Amino acid sequence: MDRSDAHICPAQSGINGQVRLDPHDTTLQYLKVMHLVPSFGYAAGGPTEDIAMTAHGTGSGGMDGRDADAFPRLDDDMLQRLARYGVEEDVAEGTVLYERGQRAPDFFVVVKGSIEAFEHDAGGVLRTVTVHREGQISGELDTLTDREIKVSGRAGPGARVIRLRRDQFRSMVSFEPDIGEVVMRAYMLRRARILKTSVGGLIIIGPAHGGDTQRIRRFLERNNYPFALVDTETDEAGLAELESFNLSAADLPVVMTVRREVLKNPGAAELADTLGLTERIEPGHVFDVTVVGAGPAGLAAAVYAASEGLDTLVIESLAPGGQAGTSSKIENYLGFPAGVSGHELAGRAQAQAQKFGARLSVSRAAVSLDCSGRPLVMALDDGQFVMTRSIVIATGARYRKLVLNDYARFEGQGIHYAATHMEAQLSAGSEVVVVGGGNSAGQAAVFLAASASHVHILVRGEGLAETMSDYLVRRIEQSSRITLHARSSITALNGGTYLEEVIWHNSASGVDRNLRVSGLFVMIGAEPNTDWLGGCLPLDAGGFVLTGIDAGVAPDAGGTFATAKPGIFAIGDVRSGSIKRVAAGVGEGSAVIASVHQYLAPPLTEENA
């Protein structure tokens, strides 16, 4: 079908700044015109089966290894043990067992017959995602969490299932570790396929290089939410067709959901709420421990706290992983000889924490802390309040910014603080500059060298040996596509809508250099995220939280991670004197929970017996 053949019906006005598409329109035709049919699996009409999600899983043939892991068949012994945790029942054909948008759905195992997992795409067409057959399990990662699930499921002919409620499911995972391992591996692989095929996903329409488009993409990617992008920089006809939705270029980027909502340039909180990413916090509920920040240190604390039975909440302003979550590859982390991306490491840690029952509230930032009484009370930026018996501060640090004219104008428009696949695509075939001499800068340079025509590293010092791991230094030295410029600093930025040119000065030679670039990656220094503490805790001269002896805490009164306020602990990059490494943060996160336990349940003495 040509673009000229597409008929786009106008959008209807919605509430809260949203636009809702007419459910009877021909949005499907629009999506097909925008070339989204292959990635979303949309069909012209009638139910269809998308085998991209299932591979060989729904047929009678054999599976390869990863198919078998993603869609395992439990053996008779596993089924018998699992049945003790739930109820076995016959279900009439067509009965809906779980629905998209539902939180905490039941978990099902097929004993006989089948369960069809399906979705309705943005055109209203029912699409089969996969069919679970005898011995197979329902769900994916959101089955573990309180997030909204992305697909629905209904019983096939002659269906008999084992049903487990959320509490029964968690007990089964905990007390049947071999079954739990099978389920967790299946859920991780299914989430990967969902991201690849955009099952249950949404559409972003906007300029790929635009700062707001990148912000939305980054939020969705780091929160593992499937989407497809229509780049209006290269698809002018698509931009013109937006007028049929009462939208213009000034509204871009826009996000279209499968519920036919159109969000105009949404912020992180609006996206999270609309997509059901944020778990609800019950007013008046008091948590045992609240971890503020979901970087490596915070996630480690959440895993250990939840696994040891503490009622655990994690507050995260953007997405799990923190600064480390943007690392393209960490090669010196214990147990990963081939390296692991920060995003993958964060995703695994998040799933692990949620498996043990930790709750995660995304796109919610702590803005103040009342530490004058008990329980402790935190105010969030959405007006909610969190009451908790103890707090682990793991808010980390952010990169410093350069002091240059027009710097703010080019943030997100060519200036980046992370080097992920998205930034690599935007700078492919062009020269880029990386500012910084630490491991993050080295990892970024090595990663970008695979797609950029050349990478220039700028440092003020004499070299990299004193600030960067040796394996990265050697890799940079051996690369013909990376050049180190020592004793150099940027003096000016030029460009129109986007950054186009960087000028730097070499203090050794006195020479200035102009370079046409598509990206500037700034990875220097660290500023702690402690503004929200509001004077509740003593900080060092750099703004990092003082702990242990430095905070006046006796060694037997809370340990290394205790702050000056009982019940409040600090770990990871935000803690004064900490080692700024991923492994160190994970170690602190696991160790701090012993101090939390000691505070929550102090040992009996003659005074408190």
C-alpha positions in Angstrom: 0.0 0.0 0.0 1.4 3.4 -0.9 1.3 6.3 1.5 -1.2 8.1 -0.7 -3.6 5.2 -0.2 -3.6 5.5 3.6 -6.6 7.1 5.3 -5.8 8.5 8.7 -8.7 9.4 11.0 -8.5 12.4 13.3 -7.6 11.9 17.0 -10.0 12.7 19.7 -9.1 15.0 22.6 -8.3 13.2 25.8 -7.5 14.2 29.4 -4.3 15.1 31.1 -2.7 16.4 27.9 -3.2 13.0 26.1 -4.8 12.4 22.8 -6.9 9.3 22.3 -7.3 7.8 18.9 -10.7 6.8 17.7 -11.0 3.0 18.4 -12.8 2.5 15.1 -10.2 4.4 13.0 -7.7 2.9 10.5 -4.7 3.4 12.7 -3.5 0.1 11.5 -3.1 1.4 8.0 -1.1 4.3 9.3 1.3 2.0 11.2 1.7 -0.1 8.1 2.5 3.0 6.0 5.1 3.9 8.6 6.8 0.6 8.0 6.1 -0.8 11.4 4.3 -3.9 10.2 7.5 -6.1 10.1 8.7 -5.2 13.6 5.3 -5.3 15.3 3.8 -8.2 13.4 0.6 -6.4 12.6 -1.8 -8.1 10.1 -4.5 -6.7 7.9 -7.2 -8.5 9.7 -8.2 -11.5 11.8 -6.1 -13.3 14.4 -2.6 -14.1 13.4 0.2 -16.0 15.0 3.6 -14.4 15.4 6.2 -17.1 15.6 9.0 -14.6 16.2 8.3 -14.9 19.9 8.0 -18.6 20.0 10.3 -19.9 17.3 9.7 -23.6 17.4 7.9 -23.5 20.7 4.4 -23.9 19.3 5.0 -26.5 16.8 5.5 -30.2 17.1 9.1 -30.1 16.0 12.2 -29.8 18.2 13.6 -26.7 19.8 17.1 -25.4 19.9 18.7 -24.8 23.3 17.5 -21.2 23.8 13.9 -22.0 22.6 13.8 -24.9 25.1 15.0 -22.6 27.9 12.5 -19.8 27.0 9.6 -22.2 26.7 10.5 -25.2 28.9 8.3 -28.2 29.6 8.3 -29.2 33.2 8.7 -32.9 33.9 6.2 -35.0 35.9 8.1 -34.6 39.2 8.2 -30.8 38.9 4.5 -30.7 38.1 3.6 -32.8 41.1 5.7 -30.6 43.4 4.4 -27.4 41.9 0.8 -28.6 42.3 1.2 -28.6 46.1 1.4 -24.8 46.1 -1.7 -24.1 44.1 -4.9 -25.5 42.7 -5.4 -27.8 39.7 -8.6 -26.9 37.7 -10.4 -27.3 34.4 -10.9 -24.1 32.5 -13.5 -23.5 29.8 -12.2 -22.7 26.3 -11.9 -18.9 25.8 -11.7 -18.1 29.5 -9.4 -15.1 30.0 -6.9 -16.1 32.7 -4.9 -12.8 32.8 -5.3 -9.5 31.0 -2.9 -6.8 29.7 -2.7 -4.0 32.3 -3.3 -6.4 35.2 -0.9 -6.3 38.2 0.2 -9.4 40.1 -1.5 -11.9 37.8 -1.8 -15.6 38.7 0.8 -18.0 37.5 -0.3 -21.0 35.4 1.1 -24.3 34.3 -0.6 -26.2 31.5 -1.5 -29.8 32.5 -3.6 -30.5 29.4 -4.7 -28.4 26.4 -3.2 -25.0 26.0 -3.1 -21.3 27.0 -3.0 -18.7 24.2 -1.0 -15.5 25.0 -2.3 -12.7 22.9 -2.4 -8.9 22.5 -4.5 -6.3 20.6 -2.2 -4.2 18.5 -2.7 -0.4 18.0 -5.1 -1.2 15.1 -7.3 -3.3 17.3 -6.3 -6.6 15.7 -5.9 -9.6 18.0 -2.5 -11.1 17.6 -1.3 -14.4 19.1 2.0 -14.0 20.8 2.6 -17.6 21.7 0.7 -20.8 22.7 1.7 -22.5 25.9 1.2 -26.3 25.7 1.3 -29.2 28.1 4.0 -28.8 30.8 4.7 -25.2 29.9 4.3 -22.1 32.1 2.7 -18.7 31.6 4.1 -15.2 32.1 7.3 -13.3 31.9 9.3 -11.0 34.1 6.4 -8.7 35.0 4.7 -11.8 36.6 7.2 -11.3 39.4 6.5 -7.7 39.9 3.7 -5.3 40.6 4.0 -3.7 37.1 1.3 -4.0 34.5 1.7 -7.1 32.3 1.9 -6.6 28.6 -0.1 -9.5 27.1 -3.4 -11.3 27.9 -3.9 -15.1 28.1 -7.0 -17.3 27.5 -7.6 -21.0 27.8 -7.6 -23.2 24.7 -9.7 -26.3 24.0 -9.7 -28.9 26.9 -7.5 -26.8 29.1 -6.5 -28.0 32.5 -4.1 -25.9 34.5 -2.4 -25.5 37.8 -3.1 -22.0 39.2 -0.8 -20.3 41.7 -1.7 -16.9 43.3 1.1 -14.4 43.7 2.0 -15.4 47.3 1.9 -19.1 46.3 4.1 -18.4 43.3 6.7 -16.6 45.4 6.7 -19.5 47.9 7.2 -22.0 45.1 10.1 -20.1 43.6 11.8 -19.8 47.1 11.3 -23.4 48.2 11.7 -25.2 44.9 15.0 -23.7 43.7 15.3 -26.0 40.7 11.9 -25.0 39.4 12.5 -21.4 40.3 15.7 -21.5 38.2 13.8 -22.8 35.2 11.1 -20.2 35.6 13.6 -17.3 36.0 15.7 -18.3 33.0 12.5 -18.6 30.9 11.3 -15.2 32.0 14.6 -13.5 31.3 14.7 -15.0 27.8 11.1 -14.1 27.1 11.7 -10.5 28.1 14.6 -10.4 25.6 12.3 -11.7 22.9 9.6 -9.2 23.8 12.2 -6.4 23.4 13.3 -7.8 20.1 9.8 -8.2 18.6 8.2 -5.2 20.3 5.4 -7.3 21.8 3.2 -5.1 23.8 5.2 -2.1 22.8 4.6 1.4 21.8 5.7 3.8 19.0 7.9 6.9 19.3 7.5 9.4 16.5 10.1 12.1 16.5 13.6 13.2 15.3 16.1 10.5 16.2 18.8 13.1 17.1 16.4 15.3 19.1 17.2 15.5 22.8 13.6 14.7 23.9 13.4 11.7 21.5 16.7 10.4 23.0 15.5 11.0 26.5 12.3 8.9 25.9 14.2 6.2 24.1 16.8 6.0 26.9 14.1 5.8 29.5 12.3 2.9 27.7 15.5 1.0 26.9 16.9 1.2 30.4 13.5 0.1 31.8 13.3 -2.8 29.3 10.1 -1.6 27.6 9.6 -2.5 24.0 9.1 0.2 21.4 9.7 1.1 17.7 10.9 4.5 16.4 9.6 6.5 13.5 12.4 8.9 12.7 10.8 12.1 11.3 14.3 13.4 10.2 14.3 10.7 7.5 10.6 10.2 7.0 9.2 13.5 5.9 6.0 12.0 4.6 5.3 10.5 8.0 5.7 13.9 9.5 3.2 15.4 7.1 0.7 12.7 8.0 0.7 13.7 11.7 -1.6 16.6 10.7 -4.4 14.0 10.5 -3.9 13.4 14.2 -4.2 17.1 15.0 -0.4 17.0 15.7 2.4 19.1 14.4 6.2 19.1 14.4 6.0 21.3 17.6 4.3 18.4 19.4 7.2 16.0 18.7 8.2 13.6 20.0 4.9 11.8 20.5 4.4 8.4 22.0 1.6 6.1 20.8 0.5 3.3 23.1 -1.4 0.1 22.3 -4.3 1.6 24.1 -4.5 4.2 21.3 -3.3 7.0 23.6 -0.9 9.7 22.2 1.4 11.3 24.7 3.0 14.6 23.6 6.6 14.8 24.7 6.0 13.0 27.9 8.2 13.1 31.0 9.5 10.1 32.7 6.8 10.1 35.4 4.0 10.3 32.8 5.5 7.5 30.8 6.0 5.3 33.8 2.4 5.9 35.0 0.9 5.4 31.6 2.8 2.2 30.9 2.3 0.8 34.4 6.0 0.7 35.2 5.6 2.2 38.7 4.5 0.1 41.6 1.9 1.7 43.9 2.8 2.5 47.4 0.0 2.0 49.9 -0.5 5.1 52.2 0.4 4.3 55.7 2.4 1.2 54.9 5.8 1.1 56.9 8.6 -0.7 55.1 11.4 -2.4 57.0 14.0 -0.8 54.7 13.9 1.6 51.8 16.8 1.7 49.4 17.1 5.1 47.6 18.8 4.5 44.3 18.9 1.4 42.1 22.5 1.4 40.9 24.7 -1.7 41.6 25.0 -0.9 45.3 21.3 -0.2 45.8 20.3 -3.3 43.9 22.7 -5.5 45.8 21.2 -4.1 49.1 17.7 -4.9 47.8 18.6 -8.5 46.9 20.1 -9.2 50.3 17.4 -7.4 52.2 14.5 -9.0 50.4 16.1 -12.5 50.4 16.5 -12.2 54.2 12.8 -11.5 54.7 12.8 -7.7 55.1 9.9 -5.7 53.6 12.0 -3.8 51.0 11.2 -0.9 48.7 13.6 0.6 46.1 13.1 4.2 44.9 14.7 5.0 41.6 14.4 8.4 39.8 15.1 7.0 36.3 15.9 3.4 35.7 17.8 0.5 37.4 21.6 0.4 36.9 22.6 4.0 37.8 25.7 5.3 36.1 27.0 1.8 35.7 23.9 0.9 33.8 25.0 3.0 30.8 28.4 1.2 30.5 28.7 -0.6 27.2 30.8 -3.4 28.6 32.4 -4.1 32.0 35.2 -6.6 31.4 36.8 -6.8 34.9 33.7 -7.7 36.9 34.1 -11.0 38.7 32.4 -14.0 37.1 32.0 -12.5 33.6 35.1 -13.5 31.6 33.5 -12.3 28.3 32.4 -9.0 30.0 28.9 -7.8 30.7 27.1 -4.6 29.8 25.9 -2.4 32.7 22.4 -2.7 31.3 22.4 -6.5 31.4 24.0 -6.6 34.9 21.3 -4.2 36.2 18.5 -6.1 34.5 19.6 -9.4 36.1 20.0 -7.8 39.5 16.6 -6.2 39.3 15.0 -9.5 38.4 16.8 -11.1 41.3 15.6 -8.5 43.8 12.0 -8.8 42.6 12.2 -12.6 42.7 12.7 -12.3 46.5 9.9 -9.8 46.8 11.6 -6.4 46.7 9.3 -3.7 45.3 10.7 -1.1 42.8 9.2 2.4 42.2 10.6 3.8 39.0 10.7 7.5 37.9 10.1 8.5 41.5 12.8 10.7 43.1 13.2 11.4 46.8 13.0 15.2 47.3 13.2 15.5 51.1 13.8 13.4 54.3 12.3 13.9 57.7 14.7 12.2 60.1 13.3 13.8 63.3 11.1 10.9 64.4 10.2 7.3 63.8 9.3 5.9 61.3 11.5 7.9 58.9 9.5 9.8 56.3 10.6 10.5 52.7 8.7 12.8 50.4 8.7 11.9 46.7 8.5 14.2 43.7 5.0 13.0 42.9 3.6 14.1 46.3 3.7 10.6 47.8 5.3 9.9 51.2 7.2 6.8 52.1 7.4 5.6 55.7 10.2 3.3 56.6 12.0 1.9 59.6 15.4 2.3 58.0 17.0 3.8 54.9 19.9 2.8 52.7 21.1 5.8 50.7 22.5 4.6 47.3 21.8 7.6 45.1 25.3 7.6 43.6 26.9 10.4 41.7 26.5 12.1 38.4 29.1 13.3 35.9 30.2 16.9 36.1 29.4 19.3 33.2 31.8 21.4 31.3 31.7 25.2 31.7 31.3 26.4 28.2 29.1 28.7 26.2 26.1 27.0 24.6 26.8 23.8 26.7 23.2 23.6 28.0 21.8 24.2 24.5 23.6 21.1 23.1 22.8 18.7 26.0 20.9 15.9 24.4 21.5 17.5 21.0 25.0 16.1 20.6 26.3 16.1 24.2 25.9 12.8 25.9 26.8 11.3 29.3 26.5 7.6 28.2 27.6 5.5 25.3 25.0 2.9 24.6 23.8 1.4 21.3 21.5 4.4 20.8 24.3 6.9 20.9 26.5 4.6 18.8 23.8 4.6 16.1 23.5 8.4 16.2 27.2 8.9 15.7 27.9 6.0 13.2 30.3 7.0 10.5 31.3 10.3 12.1 34.1 11.5 14.4 33.3 11.8 18.1 35.1 13.2 21.2 35.2 11.6 24.6 36.3 13.8 27.6 37.6 11.9 30.6 40.3 9.6 31.8 38.4 7.0 33.9 37.2 3.6 33.1 33.8 4.8 32.0 35.5 7.1 29.4 37.7 4.2 28.3 34.8 1.8 27.9 32.9 4.4 25.9 35.8 5.1 23.6 36.4 1.4 22.8 32.7 0.8 22.3 32.2 3.8 20.0 35.3 3.0 17.9 33.3 0.1 16.4 30.8 2.4 14.7 32.3 6.0 14.7 34.9 6.8 12.0 37.3 8.0 14.7 37.2 8.6 18.5 39.3 11.3 20.1 39.9 11.1 23.9 40.7 14.4 25.6 42.3 14.5 29.1 44.0 17.3 31.0 46.7 15.1 32.4 49.7 13.5 30.8 48.0 10.2 30.0 45.6 7.5 31.2 47.8 5.1 33.2 47.0 6.7 36.6 43.2 6.8 36.1 42.2 3.9 33.9 42.5 0.1 34.1 45.4 -1.3 32.2 43.4 -3.5 30.0 41.5 -0.4 28.7 44.7 1.6 28.3 46.3 -1.1 26.2 43.2 -1.5 24.1 43.1 2.2 23.3 46.8 2.2 22.5 46.3 -0.7 20.0 43.3 0.8 18.2 43.9 2.7 15.0 40.5 4.4 15.4 41.2 6.0 18.8 43.5 8.9 19.4 44.5 10.2 22.9 45.0 13.9 23.2 46.8 14.6 26.5 46.9 18.0 28.2 43.9 19.1 26.1 40.6 20.8 27.0 37.6 21.9 25.1 37.3 25.7 24.7 34.2 26.1 22.4 31.2 24.4 20.9 29.5 25.3 17.6 26.4 24.1 15.8 22.8 24.8 14.8 20.1 22.7 16.1 22.6 20.0 17.0 26.3 20.1 18.0 28.5 20.1 14.9 31.9 21.3 15.9 34.2 21.0 18.9 37.3 23.3 19.5 40.0 22.2 22.0 43.3 23.7 23.1 46.5 21.7 23.8 48.4 23.3 26.6 51.7 21.5 25.6 51.8 22.7 22.0 49.6 25.8 22.4 47.7 24.7 19.3 43.9 24.9 19.0 42.1 22.3 16.9 38.7 22.5 15.3 36.9 19.2 14.6 33.5 18.4 13.0 31.8 15.9 15.3 28.4 14.2 15.7 28.8 13.6 19.4 30.6 14.8 22.5 30.7 12.3 25.4 31.4 14.0 28.8 32.6 11.6 31.5 34.5 13.6 34.1 34.4 13.8 37.9 31.5 13.0 40.1 28.9 15.1 41.9 27.0 13.2 44.6 23.2 13.1 44.5 22.6 14.4 48.1 20.6 17.6 47.6 17.4 15.8 48.8 18.9 15.2 52.3 18.3 18.8 53.2 20.9 19.0 56.0 19.6 15.8 57.7 23.1 14.2 57.6 26.7 15.6 57.8 28.5 15.6 54.4 32.2 16.0 53.5 33.5 19.0 51.6 32.6 17.4 48.3 29.0 16.7 49.3 29.4 13.0 49.9 27.7 11.3 52.9 30.0 10.8 55.9 29.7 7.3 57.6 31.3 5.3 60.3 34.1 6.9 62.3 34.1 9.9 60.0 30.5 10.5 61.0 31.2 10.1 64.7 29.7 6.6 64.8 31.3 4.1 67.2 32.4 0.8 65.4 29.9 -1.2 67.5 27.0 1.2 66.8 26.3 0.6 63.2 29.5 -0.2 61.4 31.2 1.3 58.4 28.0 2.3 56.5 26.1 3.9 59.4 25.5 7.7 59.2 25.2 10.1 62.1 21.5 9.3 62.3 20.5 5.9 63.6 18.7 3.8 61.0 20.1 5.6 58.0 23.0 4.1 56.1 25.0 5.1 53.0 26.7 2.9 50.4 28.3 3.1 47.0 29.5 6.2 45.2 27.4 8.6 47.4 29.4 7.5 50.5 32.5 9.6 51.4 35.6 7.5 51.0 34.1 4.7 49.0 35.9 3.0 46.1 34.1 4.1 42.9 33.9 0.7 41.3 30.9 -1.5 40.4 32.2 -4.5 42.4 32.9 -2.3 45.4 29.4 -0.9 45.3 27.9 -4.4 45.1 30.0 -5.5 48.1 28.9 -2.5 50.1 25.2 -3.2 49.2 25.4 -6.8 50.4 27.3 -5.9 53.6 25.1 -3.1 54.7 22.1 -5.3 55.3 23.9 -6.9 58.3 24.0 -3.4 59.9 20.3 -2.9 59.0 19.4 -6.1 60.7 21.4 -5.1 63.8 19.5 -1.8 63.9 16.1 -3.3 63.4 16.5 -6.1 65.8 19.4 -5.3 68.2 20.8 -8.2 70.2 19.4 -8.7 73.7 21.3 -7.1 76.6 20.6 -6.6 80.2 19.3 -3.1 79.4 16.8 -4.2 76.7 16.0 -7.8 77.9 
